[in-house]
């Protein structure tokens, strides 16, 4: 069962940034729920250097039709020069939970 819902991943430099982004996304109805996973370690290359950073990972629950606005929100509020915004399709899920996601995303408050 394929759905039009998405899980979006975004790393943040600290809890303050992650919390502000998560609250903004939910308040703007771009996401129904955001989980903050603190103390992850990211190892990556940036501008030719190997970087090792402690970050907070956002796991954002949304729908395909909100992706463009969600990405623009993150890009305009995130302190990184190139924030991570990657999404995967939800193939299955608790139908009641998915309906709740849709209800929040469709509501105006």
N, C-alpha and C positions, 0 to 999 in steps of 0.2 A: 504494500500500500504506500504509494508515494504521496507526499503532501506538499503544499506550497509554503510550509514553515521552514525556517532556517535557524541554525545555531551559528552565531558570529563570534569570532575570537579576536580580542584586541588586548595587547599588552600595554601596561601603564608603568611609569617610573616609580610611583608610590601610591599609598592608600588614599591620600587626599585627592589626587588626580582621578584615581579609579572611582572613588565614591561620587565625586562631582559629575563625572561622565555618566555613571550608572543612573544617578538620580535624574539628570537631565534627559536621558533617553526614555526613562519610564514616564516622567512627567509630560514629555512631548508626545507620548503614545507611539514612539518609534520602536519601543521594546515593551514586552509585557513583564519581563523578569530579567534581571541581570545578576549572575553569581560573581562574587569577587574571590579569587583564589590567591591569597597572599603568599609571599616568600617562594615564588618560583625562581629558578635560575635559568637565564637565557644565555646561550652561547651562540654568537653569530659574527659575521664579518660586516664591518661598516667602514666605508671609505678606505679600504685596504688594511684595516686593523682588525685583529681578533678581539672581540669584546666579550666580557663575562659580567652580566648584570643581574641584580636582584630586582624582580618586577612583580607586579600584580596582574593576573590574567582575568580579563572580563569574559564571561560566557554569557552571551546575549541571546535571548529568545525573541524572534521576530517572524515576520512573514515576508515573502519575496517582494510584495508591492511596497514595502517600507524600506527596502535595501538602499535605494539611491539617497533618500533623505537621511537615513541612519548614517551612511558613509559620510555624507556632507557635514552632518552634525559632528561626527568624530573628527574629521579633518579640520574643522573650524575651531574646535575646543581643545584639541590634544596638543601637548607641548612638543612632541617629537616632530622632527622635520618630515619624517615618513612613517606615520603610524601604521601598525599592522591592522588590517581589516580584512579578514578572510571568513568566508561563509561555507557551510556545508548544508546540504538538503537533509531534512528529517525524512527518513523512509518509513518510520513507524513511530507510534506514540500512543499513550493513553488518550482515547478519544475525548474524554471529559476535560483533560488538561489542555488539549489542543483547542477545544471549543472555548475554554477560558481565555487562552492566549488571544484568539480571534475576537472575543467579546471586548477585551481591554483595548486591543489595537483599533477596533472600530468605534470605541466610545469617545466622547469628547470630554469626559471626566466622570 
